[in-house]
């Protein structure tokens, strides 16, 4: 089944951009007011920083750190997290904010905004009401010159997706705390964590998954991994017909220069496919991604071509 290009472009243009963290600055985001120089091997900023995380692989867009920290915080003091305006907020959802000392392998939650993240209450809007959150860091969070702050969001409506941001920070603490114990950060709608169904007006959807998350101990020296998190649902993610056309960002962008992906062209059921499968299309003018048995075709931007860097990673690279 093919859809007219003009219709898809009009629909996708209203939902292509999502929420992304700008303070502290997510790794390699081009949208922050200030940001460090790119590290060696990273040839460009990540212009698809606000795309959803692929279902399998890393839960972060990059595991390579900034060349220097983007924020300096103090235990027990307030911190403010800011998001870029203009992104699709998908009627809210669940947000976690966490601290890690091992590049995100383990992370302890220090703040949560459940149900209505980016809004002041239930909403059918795609435009965020709230673009910043201020909260106190725990007084016993350990000091470190090499810590990571993590933001995690599961949207209320639309495709069952996961959005994350990771920022490199320093933390000061004169109290000498050596470790912090808190709920483990979890990543629903990602492989191994189960899928949270679309809320459909029930903002309690998926809350038990967060409430039952195990505790984890994090510290600058080492972090204790939590036991596995039980799945919320074993069923395939539920898609919303009005959100079937979103391009998914690559996990690995360090290898080549790349630019924002253009809007999807169409969807097709002309051949069977496996969810998450990625393929460059003939001529490398774009690629297709399988979303629960349906191919989604996405065109690369002008002056770029599709490059498959691994089985589950594709970039639109400058030619």
Backbone as CSV, one residue per row, in Angstrom:
resi,resn,N_x,N_y,N_z,CA_x,CA_y,CA_z,C_x,C_y,C_z
1,UNK,0.848,-1.178,0.000,0.000,0.000,0.000,0.892,1.239,0.000
2,UNK,0.672,2.160,-0.968,1.459,3.373,-1.078,0.619,4.580,-0.704
3,UNK,1.265,5.572,-0.134,0.606,6.813,0.220,1.210,7.930,-0.610
4,UNK,0.442,8.942,-0.907,0.956,10.061,-1.670,2.067,10.763,-0.897
5,UNK,3.130,11.093,-1.630,4.285,11.715,-0.984,3.901,12.999,-0.280
6,UNK,3.126,13.831,-0.941,2.767,15.130,-0.357,2.028,14.959,0.955
7,UNK,1.124,13.978,1.017,0.350,13.768,2.240,1.239,13.312,3.375
8,UNK,2.166,12.390,3.084,3.048,11.885,4.121,3.980,12.989,4.600
9,UNK,4.496,13.777,3.660,5.408,14.849,4.064,4.707,15.845,4.965
10,UNK,3.467,16.162,4.654,2.728,17.113,5.483,2.503,16.563,6.874
11,UNK,2.170,15.262,6.960,1.942,14.648,8.260,3.232,14.558,9.038
12,UNK,4.278,14.069,8.381,5.525,13.821,9.098,6.168,15.106,9.563
13,UNK,5.997,16.192,8.816,6.644,17.432,9.203,6.151,17.930,10.548
14,UNK,4.947,17.533,10.926,4.394,17.989,12.202,4.850,17.134,13.364
15,UNK,5.498,15.975,13.083,5.859,15.070,14.168,7.303,14.613,14.107
16,UNK,8.073,15.125,13.111,9.418,14.600,12.913,10.342,14.944,14.074
17,UNK,10.192,16.135,14.643,11.045,16.549,15.740,10.410,16.149,17.063
18,UNK,11.251,15.762,18.010,10.761,15.344,19.319,11.466,16.174,20.390
19,UNK,11.312,15.794,21.628,11.922,16.530,22.720,13.395,16.130,22.850
20,UNK,14.238,17.102,23.168,15.639,16.789,23.433,16.180,17.742,24.495
21,UNK,17.128,17.232,25.268,17.683,17.944,26.412,18.813,18.865,25.960
22,UNK,18.735,20.130,26.340,19.766,21.090,25.967,20.554,21.628,27.161
23,UNK,20.072,21.398,28.377,20.808,21.807,29.581,20.543,20.817,30.694
24,UNK,21.584,20.054,31.105,22.921,20.037,30.521,22.897,19.492,29.091
25,UNK,23.877,19.857,28.319,23.870,19.565,26.882,24.108,18.086,26.609
26,UNK,23.143,17.438,25.947,23.314,16.036,25.554,24.520,15.895,24.633
27,UNK,25.154,14.744,24.680,26.350,14.514,23.879,26.121,14.814,22.400
28,UNK,26.912,15.734,21.896,27.011,16.076,20.477,25.742,16.699,19.922
29,UNK,24.900,17.248,20.814,23.735,17.992,20.346,24.194,19.297,19.707
30,UNK,23.655,19.652,18.545,23.993,20.932,17.925,23.116,22.080,18.423
31,UNK,22.177,21.775,19.324,21.142,22.743,19.671,21.362,23.441,21.017
32,UNK,22.470,23.166,21.693,22.736,23.781,22.988,23.342,25.169,22.796
33,UNK,23.100,26.047,23.772,23.640,27.408,23.698,25.162,27.384,23.697
34,UNK,25.751,26.533,24.509,27.204,26.340,24.527,27.483,24.848,24.552
35,UNK,28.569,24.459,23.934,28.937,23.041,23.903,30.442,22.923,23.684
36,UNK,31.076,21.862,24.201,32.519,21.681,24.022,32.851,21.320,22.576
37,UNK,34.137,21.389,22.224,34.552,20.908,20.903,34.268,19.408,20.775
38,UNK,34.089,18.956,19.550,33.863,17.533,19.312,35.141,16.751,19.604
39,UNK,35.010,15.555,20.172,36.198,14.722,20.409,36.740,14.144,19.103
40,UNK,37.944,13.659,19.156,38.566,13.051,17.983,37.717,11.885,17.485
41,UNK,37.521,11.828,16.184,36.748,10.742,15.586,35.295,11.088,15.363
42,UNK,34.790,12.115,16.018,33.418,12.574,15.793,33.484,13.733,14.805
43,UNK,32.932,13.538,13.611,33.112,14.491,12.526,32.021,15.548,12.449
44,UNK,30.926,15.337,13.146,29.846,16.315,13.076,28.947,16.154,14.289
45,UNK,28.145,17.181,14.561,27.170,17.096,15.632,26.005,16.211,15.207
46,UNK,25.262,15.718,16.178,24.171,14.779,15.923,22.874,15.545,15.695
47,UNK,22.583,15.827,14.432,21.388,16.594,14.102,20.104,15.772,14.228
48,UNK,20.214,14.499,14.480,19.037,13.660,14.738,18.930,13.324,16.221
49,UNK,19.473,14.201,17.069,19.539,13.959,18.511,18.168,13.703,19.113
50,UNK,17.102,14.262,18.506,15.771,14.115,19.101,14.960,12.993,18.482
51,UNK,15.595,12.119,17.706,14.893,10.946,17.186,14.841,9.842,18.246
52,UNK,13.864,8.940,18.152,13.777,7.861,19.137,14.959,6.911,19.053
53,UNK,15.208,6.224,20.174,16.291,5.242,20.256,15.839,3.949,19.580
54,UNK,16.669,3.327,18.735,16.303,2.034,18.149,15.992,1.004,19.226
55,UNK,15.158,0.035,18.867,14.657,-0.942,19.841,15.774,-1.780,20.448
56,UNK,16.812,-2.089,19.666,17.909,-2.898,20.203,19.206,-2.101,20.135
57,UNK,20.249,-2.618,20.804,21.524,-1.916,20.846,21.601,-0.978,22.036
58,UNK,22.412,0.060,21.915,22.623,0.997,23.017,21.365,1.811,23.300
59,UNK,21.181,2.170,24.577,20.054,3.030,24.945,20.421,4.503,24.831
60,UNK,21.630,4.805,24.373,22.066,6.180,24.184,22.489,6.395,22.730
61,UNK,22.357,7.634,22.269,22.777,7.953,20.913,24.291,7.807,20.749
62,UNK,25.047,8.061,21.804,26.501,7.905,21.736,27.044,7.493,23.095
63,UNK,28.015,6.593,23.086,28.700,6.208,24.312,30.065,6.887,24.410
64,UNK,30.350,7.796,23.473,31.583,8.581,23.497,31.318,9.884,24.237
65,UNK,32.223,10.269,25.136,31.992,11.421,25.992,32.387,12.730,25.304
66,UNK,31.797,13.826,25.798,32.254,15.154,25.417,33.736,15.297,25.771
67,UNK,34.425,16.279,25.169,35.833,16.516,25.491,36.016,17.112,26.880
68,UNK,34.950,17.705,27.431,34.987,18.201,28.802,33.556,18.264,29.319
69,UNK,33.376,18.317,30.649,32.012,18.346,31.199,31.246,19.573,30.742
70,UNK,29.937,19.414,30.650,29.076,20.517,30.208,28.372,21.200,31.370
71,UNK,28.515,20.675,32.585,27.890,21.287,33.763,28.651,20.872,35.009
72,UNK,28.655,21.753,36.013,29.259,21.460,37.309,28.193,21.652,38.380
73,UNK,27.862,20.576,39.072,26.793,20.592,40.058,27.338,20.306,41.454
74,UNK,26.510,20.612,42.468,26.878,20.377,43.857,25.789,19.568,44.538
75,UNK,26.187,18.516,45.233,25.238,17.669,45.943,24.397,18.505,46.902
76,UNK,23.092,18.213,46.958,22.184,18.903,47.848,21.673,20.230,47.323
77,UNK,22.167,20.670,46.173,21.779,21.963,45.609,20.825,21.763,44.421
78,UNK,20.035,22.789,44.096,19.100,22.660,42.974,19.816,22.660,41.628
79,UNK,19.281,21.886,40.704,19.750,21.870,39.325,18.533,22.073,38.421
80,UNK,18.745,22.651,37.264,17.660,22.896,36.315,17.965,22.180,35.008
81,UNK,16.998,21.413,34.543,17.107,20.667,33.294,16.208,21.355,32.268
82,UNK,16.762,21.655,31.094,16.004,22.373,30.080,15.902,21.562,28.792
83,UNK,14.798,21.791,28.079,14.529,21.097,26.827,14.270,22.106,25.721
84,UNK,14.600,21.722,24.505,14.446,22.615,23.358,12.981,22.756,22.981
85,UNK,12.507,23.971,22.775,11.115,24.163,22.364,10.895,23.705,20.923
86,UNK,9.626,23.410,20.610,9.252,23.078,19.245,9.167,21.600,18.951
87,UNK,9.578,20.756,19.889,9.534,19.313,19.653,8.172,18.731,19.954
88,UNK,7.882,17.584,19.330,6.620,16.894,19.584,6.649,16.262,20.963
89,UNK,5.682,16.613,21.804,5.670,16.149,23.193,4.733,14.976,23.424
90,UNK,4.012,14.527,22.412,3.229,13.282,22.464,2.349,13.168,23.707
91,UNK,1.721,14.267,24.124,0.785,14.280,25.255,1.419,13.883,26.581
92,UNK,2.732,13.981,26.675,3.394,13.708,27.950,3.950,12.304,28.049
93,UNK,3.829,11.716,29.226,4.390,10.394,29.471,5.254,10.403,30.717
94,UNK,6.139,9.425,30.814,6.954,9.226,32.011,8.404,9.639,31.754
95,UNK,8.964,10.470,32.638,10.363,10.898,32.537,11.138,10.492,33.791
96,UNK,12.345,10.007,33.583,13.272,9.718,34.666,14.521,10.580,34.484
97,UNK,15.129,10.960,35.613,16.380,11.704,35.599,17.330,10.962,36.532
98,UNK,18.516,10.631,36.050,19.383,9.720,36.805,20.846,10.140,36.726
99,UNK,21.630,9.613,37.664,23.072,9.853,37.726,23.800,8.525,37.548
100,UNK,24.890,8.572,36.770,25.730,7.395,36.545,27.188,7.789,36.700
101,UNK,28.009,6.794,37.054,29.454,7.004,37.133,30.213,6.026,36.234
102,UNK,29.493,5.247,35.448,30.153,4.257,34.588,29.654,4.363,33.146
103,UNK,29.436,5.592,32.711,29.026,5.877,31.335,27.658,5.288,31.003
104,UNK,26.787,5.253,32.008,25.410,4.848,31.775,25.130,3.375,31.911
105,UNK,26.138,2.568,32.221,25.877,1.124,32.382,24.930,0.878,33.549
106,UNK,25.114,1.614,34.631,24.166,1.613,35.747,23.871,3.070,36.094
107,UNK,22.631,3.334,36.471,22.231,4.704,36.766,21.154,4.698,37.835
108,UNK,21.282,5.593,38.799,20.317,5.698,39.890,19.441,6.927,39.672
109,UNK,18.140,6.739,39.796,17.188,7.826,39.582,17.288,8.836,40.719
110,UNK,17.352,10.118,40.357,17.381,11.190,41.361,16.129,12.059,41.284
111,UNK,15.328,11.873,40.236,14.080,12.637,40.100,13.219,11.943,39.046
112,UNK,11.907,12.028,39.216,10.963,11.470,38.253,9.835,12.459,37.999
113,UNK,9.327,12.454,36.794,8.086,13.159,36.461,7.215,12.141,35.728
114,UNK,6.339,11.510,36.476,5.501,10.460,35.913,4.212,11.041,35.332
115,UNK,3.650,10.366,34.387,2.355,10.640,33.763,2.387,11.810,32.797
116,UNK,2.766,13.005,33.275,2.529,14.222,32.495,3.813,14.985,32.196
117,UNK,4.901,14.277,31.917,6.153,14.969,31.611,5.945,15.915,30.429
118,UNK,6.395,17.149,30.583,6.273,18.265,29.620,4.907,18.943,29.659
119,UNK,4.034,18.501,30.561,2.712,19.116,30.684,2.385,19.326,32.158
120,UNK,1.337,20.109,32.407,0.880,20.368,33.770,-0.248,19.444,34.199
121,UNK,-0.620,18.531,33.337,-1.706,17.594,33.606,-2.066,16.881,32.319
122,UNK,-3.159,16.118,32.304,-3.566,15.411,31.086,-3.714,16.386,29.912
123,UNK,-3.277,15.943,28.743,-3.321,16.824,27.578,-3.395,16.002,26.301
124,UNK,-4.070,16.533,25.311,-4.080,15.943,23.978,-3.153,16.688,23.030
125,UNK,-2.375,17.594,23.571,-1.524,18.442,22.743,-0.211,17.754,22.408
126,UNK,0.371,18.178,21.292,1.706,17.735,20.908,2.747,18.812,21.200
127,UNK,2.288,19.933,21.776,3.172,21.061,22.085,3.371,21.129,23.600
128,UNK,4.613,21.062,24.046,4.917,21.008,25.476,4.518,22.295,26.196
129,UNK,3.958,22.148,27.400,3.691,23.278,28.286,4.892,23.574,29.188
130,UNK,5.666,22.530,29.514,6.780,22.639,30.463,8.068,22.278,29.744
131,UNK,9.047,23.175,29.769,10.314,22.947,29.073,11.504,22.923,30.033
132,UNK,11.256,23.026,31.328,12.357,22.881,32.268,11.847,22.362,33.610
133,UNK,12.731,21.638,34.282,12.436,21.080,35.601,13.602,21.408,36.530
134,UNK,13.279,21.874,37.735,14.287,22.156,38.747,14.039,21.266,39.960
135,UNK,15.085,20.632,40.435,14.983,19.767,41.617,16.334,19.754,42.316
136,UNK,16.343,19.318,43.579,17.579,19.243,44.346,18.284,17.917,44.088
137,UNK,19.587,17.981,43.851,20.370,16.754,43.829,20.386,16.158,45.234
138,UNK,20.386,14.854,45.384,20.499,14.259,46.718,21.771,14.733,47.415
139,UNK,21.673,14.968,48.709,22.816,15.467,49.467,23.937,14.438,49.556
140,UNK,23.601,13.143,49.399,24.612,12.098,49.524,25.076,11.562,48.167
141,UNK,24.842,12.317,47.098,25.353,11.893,45.803,26.866,12.135,45.796
142,UNK,27.685,11.145,45.436,29.144,11.304,45.561,29.729,12.318,44.579
143,UNK,30.841,12.897,44.981,31.570,13.813,44.111,32.285,13.036,43.010
144,UNK,32.418,13.673,41.847,33.144,13.046,40.741,33.416,14.097,39.670
145,UNK,34.571,13.978,39.034,34.885,14.834,37.884,34.464,14.182,36.580
146,UNK,33.876,12.984,36.682,33.508,12.225,35.486,32.197,11.479,35.733
147,UNK,31.121,12.243,35.883,29.801,11.645,36.092,28.936,11.908,34.869
148,UNK,27.814,11.204,34.790,26.882,11.379,33.669,25.479,11.615,34.212
149,UNK,24.801,12.575,33.596,23.397,12.820,33.904,22.561,12.286,32.744
150,UNK,21.499,11.553,33.074,20.709,10.845,32.068,19.241,11.245,32.178
151,UNK,18.648,11.547,31.040,17.203,11.807,30.936,16.595,10.699,30.085
152,UNK,15.447,10.162,30.544,14.764,9.065,29.858,13.281,9.420,29.764
153,UNK,12.699,9.245,28.587,11.281,9.585,28.377,10.588,8.492,27.592
154,UNK,9.417,8.072,28.099,8.494,7.189,27.373,7.220,7.967,27.094
155,UNK,6.916,8.172,25.819,5.813,9.030,25.404,4.447,8.405,25.671
156,UNK,3.444,9.262,25.870,2.095,8.796,26.202,1.338,8.301,24.974
157,UNK,1.444,9.023,23.853,0.733,8.615,22.643,1.716,8.455,21.498
158,UNK,1.282,7.713,20.471,2.126,7.485,19.304,2.817,6.143,19.371
159,UNK,3.743,5.925,18.459,4.521,4.690,18.455,5.156,4.487,19.825
160,UNK,5.315,3.238,20.208,5.883,2.947,21.523,7.387,3.132,21.451
161,UNK,7.837,4.289,21.898,9.217,4.693,21.684,9.930,5.019,22.989
162,UNK,11.243,5.171,22.850,12.113,5.536,23.956,12.989,6.702,23.501
163,UNK,13.080,7.719,24.346,13.952,8.857,24.089,14.892,9.016,25.271
164,UNK,16.157,9.286,25.001,17.123,9.482,26.080,18.086,10.616,25.725
165,UNK,18.718,11.148,26.745,19.825,12.082,26.593,20.842,11.793,27.669
166,UNK,22.120,11.912,27.338,23.179,11.692,28.318,24.160,12.850,28.223
167,UNK,24.498,13.441,29.376,25.373,14.608,29.439,26.500,14.343,30.428
168,UNK,27.677,14.811,30.111,28.855,14.624,30.964,28.973,15.803,31.924
169,UNK,29.044,15.509,33.236,29.017,16.550,34.261,30.055,16.268,35.340
170,UNK,30.276,17.263,36.191,31.030,17.066,37.426,30.098,17.309,38.605
171,UNK,30.380,16.643,39.711,29.587,16.806,40.934,30.541,17.072,42.092
172,UNK,30.270,18.113,42.882,31.044,18.413,44.087,30.243,18.000,45.316
173,UNK,30.935,17.466,46.313,30.293,17.096,47.565,31.345,17.125,48.657
174,UNK,31.230,18.068,49.573,32.218,18.209,50.644,31.973,17.239,51.783
175,UNK,30.866,16.493,51.707,30.523,15.589,52.806,31.222,14.254,52.762
176,UNK,31.897,13.946,51.680,32.658,12.702,51.624,31.851,11.465,51.301
177,UNK,30.636,11.607,50.797,29.831,10.442,50.450,30.534,9.602,49.385
178,UNK,30.511,8.285,49.570,31.213,7.376,48.653,30.280,6.687,47.665
179,UNK,28.979,6.653,47.970,28.055,5.953,47.077,26.647,6.511,47.272
180,UNK,25.807,6.186,46.328,24.399,6.599,46.399,23.537,5.406,45.993
181,UNK,22.480,5.177,46.764,21.546,4.088,46.465,20.204,4.678,46.064
182,UNK,19.704,4.254,44.922,18.411,4.727,44.442,17.804,3.721,43.485
183,UNK,16.603,4.006,43.035,15.965,3.122,42.058,16.776,3.112,40.770
184,UNK,16.886,1.952,40.183,17.593,1.848,38.917,16.813,2.540,37.804
185,UNK,17.512,3.289,36.971,16.887,3.802,35.754,16.536,2.625,34.856
186,UNK,15.378,2.693,34.205,14.960,1.627,33.306,14.584,2.229,31.952
187,UNK,14.500,1.377,30.941,14.357,1.833,29.562,13.232,1.084,28.846
188,UNK,11.985,1.325,29.252,10.870,0.655,28.577,10.841,0.983,27.083
189,UNK,10.244,0.080,26.321,10.181,0.159,24.856,11.554,-0.043,24.229
190,UNK,12.436,-0.681,24.983,13.739,-1.078,24.471,13.935,-2.550,24.794
191,UNK,14.703,-3.220,23.965,14.895,-4.661,24.104,15.285,-5.040,25.531
192,UNK,14.543,-5.991,26.117,14.828,-6.463,27.460,14.038,-5.770,28.549
193,UNK,13.336,-4.680,28.220,12.583,-3.946,29.227,11.080,-3.993,29.004
194,UNK,10.629,-4.632,27.933,9.203,-4.710,27.680,8.659,-3.424,27.104
195,UNK,7.401,-3.476,26.702,6.761,-2.328,26.069,5.644,-1.783,26.948
196,UNK,5.618,-0.472,27.103,4.494,0.185,27.760,3.459,0.502,26.688
197,UNK,2.235,0.018,26.809,1.223,0.296,25.783,0.926,1.784,25.673
198,UNK,0.317,2.172,24.576,-0.129,3.550,24.419,-1.138,3.868,25.520
199,UNK,-1.046,5.074,26.095,-1.830,5.399,27.280,-3.334,5.427,27.010
200,UNK,-3.732,5.982,25.864,-5.157,6.096,25.535,-5.953,6.744,26.675
201,UNK,-5.385,7.775,27.273,-6.060,8.509,28.337,-5.811,7.984,29.735
202,UNK,-5.230,6.790,29.869,-4.943,6.222,31.185,-3.482,6.491,31.534
203,UNK,-3.246,7.537,32.300,-1.877,7.951,32.579,-1.203,7.091,33.651
204,UNK,-1.918,6.121,34.183,-1.289,5.158,35.084,-0.614,4.025,34.322
205,UNK,-0.768,4.026,33.006,-0.197,2.961,32.187,1.315,2.875,32.388
206,UNK,1.789,1.689,32.750,3.219,1.451,32.892,3.834,1.872,34.204
207,UNK,3.055,2.486,35.104,3.647,2.987,36.347,4.246,1.870,37.198
208,UNK,3.632,0.700,37.168,4.138,-0.403,37.998,5.564,-0.782,37.620
209,UNK,5.912,-0.615,36.356,7.265,-0.943,35.914,8.294,-0.067,36.621
210,UNK,7.981,1.208,36.783,8.899,2.127,37.464,8.864,1.916,38.978
211,UNK,7.674,1.690,39.507,7.532,1.490,40.950,8.265,0.247,41.422
212,UNK,8.332,-0.767,40.563,8.956,-2.031,40.944,10.415,-2.126,40.517
213,UNK,10.973,-1.049,40.017,12.378,-1.080,39.617,13.260,-1.367,40.831
214,UNK,14.266,-2.215,40.687,15.137,-2.541,41.818,16.057,-1.380,42.173
215,UNK,16.587,-1.406,43.384,17.579,-0.420,43.788,18.932,-0.734,43.161
216,UNK,19.727,0.296,42.978,21.080,0.135,42.459,21.995,1.055,43.256
217,UNK,23.231,0.624,43.472,24.239,1.429,44.162,25.205,1.961,43.119
218,UNK,25.350,3.282,43.065,26.299,3.881,42.122,27.360,4.632,42.895
219,UNK,28.579,4.607,42.390,29.691,5.304,43.037,30.768,5.552,42.004
220,UNK,31.633,6.533,42.247,32.689,6.829,41.275,33.649,5.678,41.046
221,UNK,33.813,4.809,42.062,34.730,3.687,41.902,34.137,2.537,41.117
222,UNK,32.905,2.182,41.437,32.237,1.057,40.773,30.750,1.194,41.010
223,UNK,29.985,0.506,40.196,28.531,0.534,40.340,28.002,-0.890,40.322
224,UNK,27.079,-1.171,41.227,26.514,-2.511,41.316,25.295,-2.610,40.407
225,UNK,25.337,-3.538,39.477,24.234,-3.699,38.537,23.011,-4.256,39.242
226,UNK,21.823,-3.781,38.905,20.598,-4.286,39.516,20.197,-5.606,38.897
227,UNK,19.313,-6.363,39.563,18.770,-7.560,38.929,17.899,-7.180,37.744
228,UNK,17.599,-8.147,36.855,16.793,-7.831,35.675,15.438,-7.250,36.052
229,UNK,14.955,-6.336,35.221,13.653,-5.713,35.431,12.597,-6.543,34.726
230,UNK,11.500,-6.923,35.406,10.455,-7.693,34.732,9.799,-6.883,33.635
231,UNK,9.377,-7.561,32.565,8.722,-6.876,31.464,7.309,-6.469,31.852
232,UNK,6.913,-5.290,31.378,5.549,-4.833,31.605,4.584,-5.584,30.705
233,UNK,4.997,-5.785,29.465,4.142,-6.460,28.497,5.009,-7.212,27.522
234,UNK,4.607,-8.410,27.151,5.353,-9.198,26.181,4.810,-9.035,24.777
235,UNK,3.783,-8.239,24.619,3.188,-8.062,23.304,3.962,-7.034,22.500
236,UNK,3.795,-7.054,21.202,4.445,-6.088,20.334,3.919,-4.690,20.645
237,UNK,4.786,-3.680,20.519,4.331,-2.307,20.762,3.141,-1.950,19.899
238,UNK,2.233,-1.179,20.483,1.053,-0.750,19.753,1.346,0.553,19.024
239,UNK,1.031,0.613,17.743,1.280,1.807,16.958,0.020,2.628,16.831
240,UNK,0.190,3.919,16.690,-0.914,4.811,16.418,-0.883,5.168,14.946
241,UNK,-2.028,5.085,14.266,-2.054,5.291,12.830,-1.512,6.654,12.441
242,UNK,-1.676,7.649,13.316,-1.222,8.983,12.949,0.253,9.201,13.244
243,UNK,0.938,8.183,13.772,2.350,8.341,14.076,3.177,7.195,13.502
244,UNK,2.816,6.711,12.320,3.510,5.567,11.755,4.701,5.926,10.889
245,UNK,5.029,7.205,10.770,5.957,7.592,9.731,7.211,8.272,10.266
246,UNK,7.598,7.954,11.498,8.727,8.632,12.096,10.029,7.913,11.770
247,UNK,11.026,8.657,11.318,12.345,8.080,11.075,13.032,7.808,12.398
248,UNK,13.746,6.695,12.482,14.480,6.334,13.684,15.961,6.588,13.475
249,UNK,16.591,7.239,14.436,17.989,7.625,14.279,18.908,6.429,14.399
250,UNK,20.068,6.535,13.800,21.086,5.508,13.944,21.705,5.540,15.331
251,UNK,22.231,4.393,15.768,22.908,4.330,17.055,24.363,4.785,16.924
252,UNK,24.942,4.591,15.754,26.365,4.845,15.593,26.595,5.906,14.533
253,UNK,27.012,7.109,14.968,27.217,8.163,13.999,28.660,8.645,13.980
254,UNK,29.537,7.984,14.740,30.908,8.461,14.858,31.718,8.236,13.585
255,UNK,31.305,7.302,12.731,32.151,6.891,11.629,32.135,7.857,10.454
256,UNK,31.029,8.581,10.240,30.903,9.407,9.045,30.200,10.725,9.364
257,UNK,30.471,11.748,8.529,29.653,12.945,8.605,28.221,12.597,8.235
258,UNK,27.244,13.176,8.906,25.872,12.901,8.526,25.015,14.120,8.808
259,UNK,23.850,14.138,8.221,22.952,15.280,8.304,21.563,14.788,8.635
260,UNK,20.649,15.688,8.975,19.317,15.247,9.370,18.658,14.419,8.277
261,UNK,17.947,13.390,8.691,17.174,12.605,7.736,15.969,13.408,7.285
262,UNK,15.603,13.271,6.022,14.405,13.947,5.546,13.186,13.132,5.939
263,UNK,12.011,13.562,5.509,10.785,12.906,5.933,10.604,11.558,5.228
264,UNK,9.876,10.614,5.843,9.572,9.354,5.196,8.801,9.571,3.898
265,UNK,9.004,8.671,2.952,8.313,8.766,1.665,6.974,8.039,1.715
266,UNK,6.992,6.773,2.115,5.754,6.008,2.167,5.990,4.741,2.955
267,UNK,4.927,4.012,3.208,5.030,2.693,3.819,4.527,1.666,2.835
268,UNK,4.937,0.423,3.037,4.567,-0.624,2.097,4.526,-1.960,2.803
269,UNK,3.638,-2.811,2.369,3.567,-4.186,2.878,3.862,-5.160,1.755
270,UNK,4.684,-4.712,0.762,4.910,-5.538,-0.411,5.821,-6.725,-0.146
271,UNK,6.487,-6.770,0.999,7.320,-7.922,1.339,7.389,-8.047,2.848
272,UNK,7.555,-9.292,3.308,7.631,-9.524,4.746,8.944,-8.967,5.282
273,UNK,8.927,-8.531,6.541,10.151,-8.021,7.149,10.107,-8.269,8.644
274,UNK,11.273,-8.178,9.258,11.420,-8.400,10.694,11.557,-7.063,11.401
275,UNK,10.801,-6.874,12.476,10.801,-5.602,13.193,12.223,-5.157,13.523
276,UNK,12.526,-3.893,13.193,13.835,-3.329,13.469,14.826,-3.467,12.339
277,UNK,14.488,-4.257,11.313,15.390,-4.475,10.189,15.615,-3.168,9.421
278,UNK,16.849,-2.918,9.016,17.223,-1.720,8.291,17.896,-2.091,6.980
279,UNK,17.567,-1.390,5.898,18.191,-1.639,4.596,18.303,-0.340,3.815
280,UNK,19.483,-0.091,3.217,19.576,0.983,2.235,18.797,0.565,0.996
281,UNK,18.114,1.501,0.362,17.349,1.174,-0.833,18.221,1.358,-2.072
282,UNK,17.769,0.864,-3.186,18.522,0.909,-4.431,18.942,2.339,-4.755
283,UNK,20.225,2.499,-5.089,20.750,3.815,-5.386,21.202,4.584,-4.160
284,UNK,20.940,4.040,-2.972,21.353,4.648,-1.699,20.788,6.057,-1.491
285,UNK,19.631,6.317,-2.104,19.002,7.620,-1.928,18.204,7.706,-0.633
286,UNK,18.085,6.615,0.070,17.356,6.556,1.326,17.442,5.161,1.904
287,UNK,16.583,4.866,2.851,16.595,3.549,3.467,15.183,3.162,3.876
288,UNK,15.031,1.908,4.262,13.748,1.458,4.776,13.962,0.746,6.102
289,UNK,13.001,0.921,6.992,13.045,0.318,8.324,11.745,-0.422,8.565
290,UNK,11.867,-1.634,9.080,10.681,-2.445,9.344,10.111,-2.102,10.712
291,UNK,8.844,-1.718,10.741,8.144,-1.416,11.989,6.987,-2.392,12.111
292,UNK,7.208,-3.453,12.867,6.216,-4.475,13.115,5.551,-4.964,11.822
293,UNK,6.440,-5.432,10.907,5.977,-6.084,9.684,5.676,-5.154,8.535
294,UNK,5.839,-3.843,8.716,5.551,-2.876,7.658,6.820,-2.080,7.361
295,UNK,7.232,-2.064,6.088,8.393,-1.279,5.697,8.052,0.206,5.709
296,UNK,8.903,1.012,6.375,8.806,2.470,6.318,9.973,2.981,5.491
297,UNK,9.688,3.706,4.412,10.721,4.209,3.522,11.052,5.649,3.877
298,UNK,12.342,5.942,4.020,12.800,7.263,4.413,13.852,7.736,3.424
299,UNK,13.717,8.932,2.896,14.680,9.488,1.953,15.798,10.198,2.688
300,UNK,17.026,10.073,2.187,18.135,10.857,2.716,18.037,12.293,2.182
301,UNK,18.640,13.224,2.917,18.603,14.613,2.510,19.478,14.889,1.302
302,UNK,19.313,16.054,0.710,20.085,16.446,-0.464,21.576,16.427,-0.155
303,UNK,22.360,15.850,-1.069,23.802,15.803,-0.897,24.287,14.696,0.002
304,UNK,23.382,13.796,0.422,23.772,12.671,1.265,23.318,11.367,0.646
305,UNK,23.903,10.280,1.097,23.549,8.948,0.608,23.522,7.981,1.775
306,UNK,22.701,6.951,1.650,22.581,5.940,2.705,23.857,5.111,2.799
307,UNK,24.345,4.927,4.037,25.494,4.062,4.308,25.117,3.148,5.460
308,UNK,25.212,1.840,5.252,24.899,0.875,6.314,26.195,0.570,7.042
309,UNK,26.344,1.067,8.281,27.587,0.911,9.029,27.657,-0.406,9.797
310,UNK,26.511,-1.020,10.042,26.460,-2.343,10.665,25.061,-2.895,10.428
311,UNK,24.801,-4.096,10.923,23.507,-4.718,10.685,22.347,-3.858,11.145
312,UNK,22.522,-3.178,12.271,21.430,-2.393,12.859,21.719,-0.906,12.907
313,UNK,22.567,-0.428,12.004,22.901,0.994,12.014,23.043,1.524,10.591
314,UNK,22.369,2.634,10.329,22.415,3.289,9.025,22.579,4.780,9.246
315,UNK,23.385,5.430,8.386,23.482,6.875,8.400,23.264,7.401,6.997
316,UNK,22.771,8.641,6.913,22.742,9.357,5.653,23.969,10.252,5.658
317,UNK,25.008,9.854,4.915,26.313,10.500,4.994,26.527,11.436,3.813
318,UNK,27.312,12.472,4.048,27.652,13.409,2.993,28.468,12.709,1.916
319,UNK,28.128,12.936,0.674,28.826,12.286,-0.443,29.799,13.233,-1.110
